């Protein structure tokens, strides 16, 4: 979304990563100006998906570009409101799906009712709006919320790669030969 909104060109966001730029602009935007339908509302599971939301956001951006008579790559006058609406929709989706997972785990005795803990990490956990929503969810359901400091909430791919390096160094669970291994995309 940040790329589609050309936030690298925005004077307040030119040195920020996309997620940080969205969060920054959303602080002064009004999410109610562009309400996006939440993804996967008819799926009664704990999966996350943002592709449908991304499609809706792209359509809204195209419509606004037409209304404002600007080309793709130019900054919309309503960019802060769109950022706020996207951030809000993402937060609500994450919170709803996480709540379903919490209920599932409790119902199936997967986690203890005492000392239940929700851990959020990665780039999403650096967003204070999402983190605040998860804190409210955790508090309402007697869960502790653990999040690394934002400076440690980096891209999940980097964290997974680092874990692989540490496991390789320690010789833990590392395949030294891929002979006989069948790979599938899922």
C-alpha positions, -999 to +999 in steps of 0.1 A: +000+000+000+028+024+008+044+017-025+011+022-043+006+055-025+041+066-035+050+074+001+087+076-007+078+108-024+058+122+006+079+149+024+071+134+058+079+098+048+108+099+023+132+081+046+107+056+062+099+020+054+064+015+041+048+002+073+063+030+093+052+056+068+016+042+069+017+044+107+031+079+107+005+093+083-024+074+099-018+093+132-033+125+116-057+107+092-093+098+097-099+061+091-137+067+089-132+086+056-124+053+038-139+022+055-126-010+039-145-043+041-125-066+063-110-097+048-122-133+053-153-124+074-171-155+061-143-179+070-146-193+105-110-201+111-079-183+124-061-176+091-050-142+080-051-128+045-046-093+032-049-098-005-086-089-006-079-058+014-051-048-009-074-052-039-100-029-023-074-004-013-060-003-049-095+002-063-100+031-039-067+047-048-075+044-085-109+060-079-094+089-059-067+094-085-095+098-111-114+121-089-084+143-082-072+142-118-037+129-109-014+103-123-003+071-105+028+080-085+015+114-074+005+120-038-033+120-031-047+148-010-064+121+012-033+100+017-034+103+055-070+092+056-063+062+034-033+053+055-055+055+086-082+034+071-057+007+059-040+006+093-074+003+110-086-025+088-053-044+092-055-040+130-091-051+132-084-081+110-054-091+131-073-086+163-104-106+152-084-135+139-061-136+169-092-135+192-105-166+173-072-183+178-073-175+215-108-189+218-098-220+199-068-226+221-088-222+253-117-244+241-093-272+231-071-268+262-041-260+241-030-233+265-034-230+302-060-206+316-033-194+340-003-175+326-018-174+290+005-153+269+001-137+234+034-130+217+035-105+188+067-099+169+080-090+135+073-058+116+036-058+125+044-057+162+064-024+157+031-007+148+019+010+180-018+011+168-018-026+162+001-032+194-024-012+214-053-032+199-036-064+208-029-052+243-067-044+247-075-079+234-050-095+257-063-076+287-099-084+280-091-121+278-067-124+307-036-129+285-003-113+290+011-096+258+047-099+250+063-078+223+099-071+216+109-034+216+101-019+182+137-017+172+138-055+174+105-060+155+121-064+121+110-083+090+101-119+099+123-132+070+153-117+086+144-132+120+139-167+104+173-164+086+190-154+118+175-183+136+188-205+108+223-191+113+222-197+150+209-233+145+236-240+119+263-227+143+249-249+171+244-279+148+207-281+158+181-294+133+202-286+103+201-308+072+235-312+057+222-330+026+189-325+008+191-359-009+157-376-008+139-345+003+108-336-018+100-299-019+064-286-023+053-249-025+030-253+005 
